[in-house]
């Protein structure tokens, strides 16, 4: 992929990272961009935008953010406040939707010291119940319970 | 893995676009300039998020276009160090394993950062994790999904530096920037999979 570096003499970086976005926010924005550009005729001018939007949307659709909504994210973050996780840890839980303790250990630094086993189980449970997952998973769980 | 970068620039709108609403013309121009390009020390720019401030537009002498200083926020791909991401293996070489996210390909896992012990099979051009000292050979095949941790990021300034002063080729075309720039990736992410839970998703699938 040709990502040539454009050294913009004029583009001043006021703040290289003024805010962090979760995958869901980017997913929504790019869907908006796609909708707006699909109405226009002049596509050739925005080839770069079209390419990156298409590829990034394709990537994001293979992640759990596809099933998320603003409300469930807010509920999830509220439920996590008692564990005192850092912003980046909560962000990764949202973006990756872990299903095993190994993944929790990867995301949460020093998880063995900061969290007890029951707390790890509780986080996994919160992830499973508050963050929607792919429909096949729900069907498999339903089959397991019967 | 995405951040909002607050940037400022003077945006030039040519006269034939004066029929468009100014914000629309500026949005298009900014996307045309930055989207799918790497900004040095910022990251891979994706799309414009919003315009924060739009100052007065000026028309400069000798140029019919309008110039407006704009402060705006852009969605940029820039994972932070230690973030855990999932991508697909693009290829293996003696330099390591190259992972791609679809919209970004320059992610490299050097041999030292693979699950040890690892060996490179020259015939099949694939890296193999010799789990339990060779009892199980786990192949890192292209196309497989792999979970990795960002270890480092490297920005390289690839602005053209002018023609090379080599006396050997006086007739060569001056400053062939394409050939020179492709040798340096403007934004390279170095990753690691040398941790429990990292590597091919299939290696850890039975745990969940």
Interface residues (C-beta under 8 A of the other chain):
Chain A: X1 X3 X4 X5 X6 X7 X8 X10 X11 X12 X13 X14 X15 X16 X17 X18 X19 X20 X21 X22 X23 X25 X26 X29 X30 X33 X45 X46 X48 X49 X51 X52 X53 X55 X56 X58 X59 X63 X88 X92 X95 X96 X99 X100 X101 X102 X103 X105 X106 X107
Chain B: X1 X2 X3 X4 X5 X6 X7 X8 X9 X10 X28 X31 X32 X33 X34 X35 X36 X37 X38 X39 X40 X41 X42 X43 X44 X46 X47 X49 X71 X73 X75 X76 X77 X78 X80 X83 X84 X86 X101 X102 X103 X104 X105 X106 X147 X149 X156 X157 X158 X159 X181 X185 X186 X187 X195 X196 X197 X198 X204 X207 X208
